């Protein structure tokens, strides 16, 4: 028996968010972070190094490496995409070419979230109460309004910004998790054979994409749970018949699941390590804000429809991925990233049941929080440029010694336009307008987009200076004789990739023969055992080069002695 729906929505509340405004939202969120910045440490620049090795033919397609060592995050497809674009677009800087497919993957994530919400909202169990004399929301308009809300909820998530703009496998896993959820939403609808085949295609893309992105384990668990719901007998009573063709397709999909396990890269299984529940809970709260409180409200208000598609499918996706982040050996924020589309879908279904007082509370909190953040970004930028106020300027000088502020008229203009747009949006939101279902998520999404855009314009030189290995790599390059190669010992993949990309150095790993290499770069942790890999009498210490924003991170530079009967040692350089 179908349970009564808690949603009460009139036709006037399901106005579409203007498509131009939605497109500008997405562009303003996607493009900053992919354009104009340097690769940041550590996963971002390490992944770029693996893509450049593939593009230059220095590594096998099935064994991505950074200077001959296997990558830390074993995932094939993301490295293939980056390398393919580097080769196909030689007229672009390699870091920009490698980012283009990842910008597309982020756009795919946004599209998957919108369409997954749309198809789930069209289910009979998700529809609002039918009024006695009409006037309730039309099913299609209602689904579109909720889809807009789901997309806005995803853009509003605080944890999405930085990680989704990197050239790492995490972005691919995010996109393919959303694609799998979209495919399940289409398959659950049962509205024609063409739609079924589209759902199968999306399902296959998501499942195989996850397997090729280093997530075959939990990807198979996620896909298997969704399939259990899709074939469960009780769904016929919910108004979604299976039918012989549908059943055959789903059985075929079940049979394809072992392929995910077969494609699981060696060593990529998550291992259970010491679990700090407190820090993980804190991560969960801020990383998924504001989607998680709305998702919990959805689960409470729609509890009588817990087995319905619009609750069960995104709930299973979110649970699997949240648990996967808890079991991740490290970088739990990266493991949590693919859960955001499912949480955003759940959050959208909270809006038809929210009271106006709760909606107003969300608006005011969002308005104050993001306005404060935007003002802080502008104040610090002004202090960097003018020295006034003095305290923020002193803090920047302390945290980033050696940083020289730059003024870019283009970036300043973009920041001004974004700020003016925010002020106009706030004025519109607090005005007297007809209630729209997605209205409560406009300010959170716009505020998150505004702050990310301001950071990627006003603070971009400072962030590049503080979060990039570029300054360190360029300083090391000045100590290397022109045209000679460099031996490296104990450096991590990010440092190696940065020295090659930013410093333009030709690197070789120890214990390879020195050959014509005149410089040796060593990680401090590897120095005690350095004599096991090189002949120390052939090398003289020259300098310690530290990252200016983190003095605990440094490299040791040695110069070769007596090559071809001559001393290659120069006077020691100051750190």
Secondary structure as UniProt FT lines:
FT   HELIX           11..13
FT   HELIX           19..30
FT   TURN            33..34
FT   TURN            41..42
FT   HELIX           43..55
FT   TURN            56..57
FT   TURN            61..62
FT   STRAND          65..66
FT   TURN            67..68
FT   STRAND          69..70
FT   HELIX           76..88
FT   TURN            89..91
FT   HELIX           94..121
FT   HELIX           124..126
FT   TURN            132..133
FT   HELIX           139..156
FT   HELIX           158..160
FT   TURN            161..162
FT   HELIX           163..165
FT   HELIX           169..189
FT   HELIX           193..212
FT   TURN            213..214
FT   HELIX           216..231
FT   HELIX           233..238
FT   HELIX           244..262
FT   TURN            266..267
FT   HELIX           277..287
FT   TURN            288..290
FT   HELIX           291..301
FT   HELIX           303..305
FT   TURN            306..307
FT   HELIX           309..327
FT   HELIX           332..336
FT   HELIX           337..339
FT   HELIX           340..348
FT   TURN            349..350
FT   HELIX           351..353
FT   HELIX           356..386
FT   HELIX           390..399
FT   TURN            401..402
FT   HELIX           409..430
FT   TURN            437..438
FT   HELIX           439..441
FT   HELIX           442..455
FT   TURN            456..458
FT   HELIX           460..467
FT   HELIX           470..477
FT   TURN            478..479
FT   TURN            482..483
FT   STRAND          486..489
FT   HELIX           493..501
FT   STRAND          507..509
FT   TURN            510..511
FT   TURN            515..516
FT   STRAND          519..523
FT   HELIX           524..532
FT   HELIX           536..538
FT   STRAND          539..547
FT   TURN            548..549
FT   STRAND          550..560
FT   TURN            564..565
//
